[in-house]
Amino acid sequence: MTTLIIAVHIIVCLVLIVVILLQSGSAGGMGAAFGGGSSQTLFGGTGSTKFFTRLTAIFAALFMITSLSLTIMSAHRAKGTVMQGYTPPPVQAPAQKAVPADKAPAPAAASEKPAPKPEAAAAPASEPAPATAGEKKHTE
């Protein structure tokens, strides 16, 4: 059914283009190229204006009907979403980057001194630690 409506829609589009191009505009249009002066007598004294205007209205209506029917048919056919049935892949931790042996950090030499330990001794657990200059004392 959709294929039939698409075929009718394309035919209506092509005929509508031809009918619009055959109408004589203010400059004559394509109608003048096909003997527009002599074709005026073929359609009577008023010329082809009334005939082509009516033909354009008919094909424009057919174009609108086929466009709306194709839109409605595609809206009813599409049920669900594009993400329906999608399961995301499991997240894996990034692999550790292997460092080549020539660029690996060298081990510490025996002649180098280890880093000095901090001088501050830990206060016994029974006594509160002394307040530093930046801390405020709270009295209750």
C-alpha distance (Angstrom), angle and dihedral (degrees) to the residues before:
residue distance angle dihedral
M1 . . .
T2 3.80 . .
T3 3.80 91.4 .
L4 3.80 90.9 53.1
I5 3.80 92.6 50.6
I6 3.81 91.1 47.5
A7 3.82 90.4 51.8
V8 3.83 91.4 49.1
H9 3.80 89.6 46.4
I10 3.81 92.6 54.0
I11 3.80 92.5 47.2
V12 3.82 91.2 48.9
C13 3.82 89.8 49.5
L14 3.80 92.9 52.6
V15 3.81 93.9 45.4
L16 3.81 90.6 47.2
I17 3.82 90.4 53.2
V18 3.81 91.6 50.2
V19 3.82 93.6 46.4
I20 3.80 92.3 49.9
L21 3.81 92.2 48.3
L22 3.81 91.9 49.1
Q23 3.80 92.9 56.3
S24 3.75 114.1 102.1
G25 3.76 111.0 -121.4
S26 3.78 129.0 -172.3
A27 3.82 90.1 -71.2
G28 3.79 96.2 42.9
G29 3.81 97.6 -99.5
M30 3.79 123.2 -152.6
G31 3.80 89.7 -43.6
A32 3.80 89.3 73.9
A33 3.81 91.1 52.7
F34 3.80 90.4 61.1
G35 3.79 94.6 50.8
G36 3.78 98.9 -74.1
G37 3.78 93.4 175.1
S38 3.80 94.9 57.7
S39 3.80 94.0 37.9
Q40 3.80 89.8 63.1
T41 3.81 90.0 73.7
L42 3.81 91.7 50.0
F43 3.83 91.1 65.9
G44 3.80 96.0 40.4
G45 3.78 134.1 -103.9
T46 3.81 95.4 -45.1
G47 3.79 90.5 54.9
S48 3.76 129.1 -138.6
T49 3.80 94.9 -52.7
K50 3.80 95.5 96.8
F51 3.83 92.9 42.4
F52 3.82 95.5 49.7
T53 3.80 92.2 42.7
R54 3.80 90.4 54.5
L55 3.82 91.8 44.0
T56 3.82 90.5 50.2
A57 3.81 91.1 50.7
I58 3.82 91.7 50.4
F59 3.81 94.6 49.3
A60 3.81 91.9 42.8
A61 3.81 89.1 54.6
L62 3.82 90.5 48.5
F63 3.80 89.2 49.4
M64 3.81 91.5 52.6
I65 3.82 92.3 47.1
T66 3.81 93.7 50.3
S67 3.83 91.4 44.7
L68 3.80 92.8 51.7
S69 3.80 93.3 44.6
L70 3.82 91.6 50.9
T71 3.80 90.2 48.9
I72 3.80 93.1 49.6
M73 3.80 92.5 46.2
S74 3.80 92.9 50.7
A75 3.82 91.6 47.4
H76 3.81 92.2 53.5
R77 3.78 93.8 44.9
A78 3.82 95.3 53.8
K79 3.79 105.3 76.4
G80 3.79 117.6 165.3
T81 3.75 129.7 6.8
V82 3.76 137.0 -74.0
M83 3.81 88.6 -109.7
Q84 3.80 93.2 57.6
G85 3.79 110.5 125.4
Y86 3.81 93.5 10.0
T87 3.77 116.6 138.8
P88 3.80 116.1 -169.3
P89 3.79 116.5 -125.8
P90 3.81 116.2 -104.9
V91 3.78 114.8 -91.6
Q92 3.78 113.6 -115.6
A93 3.78 128.4 -163.8
P94 3.78 112.9 -107.1
A95 3.78 113.9 -97.8
Q96 3.78 117.8 -108.9
K97 3.75 112.1 -103.8
A98 3.78 111.7 -117.5
V99 3.81 113.1 -127.9
P100 3.81 115.0 -146.2
A101 3.82 115.5 -118.0
D102 3.79 93.4 -118.3
K103 3.82 91.5 56.3
A104 3.81 97.4 41.2
P105 3.82 115.4 115.4
A106 3.80 112.3 -95.0
P107 3.81 116.9 -114.9
A108 3.79 116.3 -104.1
A109 3.78 113.3 -86.1
A110 3.83 119.5 -119.4
S111 3.82 91.1 -122.7
E112 3.80 92.8 61.7
K113 3.79 116.6 92.2
P114 3.79 118.4 -124.3
A115 3.78 116.5 -111.9
P116 3.83 112.3 -81.1
K117 3.80 117.0 -106.0
P118 3.76 118.4 -119.4
E119 3.82 114.4 -91.7
A120 3.78 95.9 -137.9
A121 3.77 109.5 104.4
A122 3.76 119.2 -145.3
A123 3.80 113.0 -103.5
P124 3.81 117.8 -125.1
A125 3.78 114.8 -93.7
S126 3.81 93.4 -118.1
E127 3.81 94.6 59.3
P128 3.80 122.5 61.1
A129 3.76 115.8 -116.1
P130 3.80 114.4 -100.0
A131 3.81 114.5 -99.1
T132 3.77 116.6 -109.7
A133 3.78 124.4 -137.0
G134 3.79 92.8 -96.1
E135 3.80 96.4 52.4
K136 3.77 123.3 85.2
K137 3.76 121.6 -137.6
H138 3.75 115.9 -126.0
T139 3.76 117.4 -151.1
E140 3.73 121.9 -167.1
